[in-house]
Amino acid sequence: MTDADNETWLLEAGHRVLEEDPTDERDSADIVKHLIWCLWVADYGMRNAGDLETARDLNASFKQQGYQSARTLNLPRTTEAFALSDEEFERDYFALFDAICAEIRPLSPY
């Protein structure tokens, strides 16, 4: 998958999750949806503002929630990415994006 393919997937999957309840984590499918929501929030901030401040306006704890969801799902690259400091996450986000999507997409219902 290319970055453009992953961007399109995340945009569409994120909107579908928004139609549901992204804060509800009852089982592994819901955890995946929640992780998609956290990544969508990060992506929104990074692509629209170039930082995480806009992302925090949508969900103040998206990084912590993303980390916990990725850890629960045993996704090492995604867990490592959400564990980065804010500065590192902002600096490396676009370089990490495809690897994160490669871990999440196979689990996604979308």
FENHUPE-V925080 format. One line per field, one symbol per residue. ss: DSSP state (2 for helix, 1 for strand, 0 for the rest). A space follows every 10 residues. Layout:
ss: ???
//
This chain:
ss: 0022222222 2222222220 0000000222 2222222222 2222222200 0022222200 0222222222 2200022222 2220022222 2222222222 2222222000
//
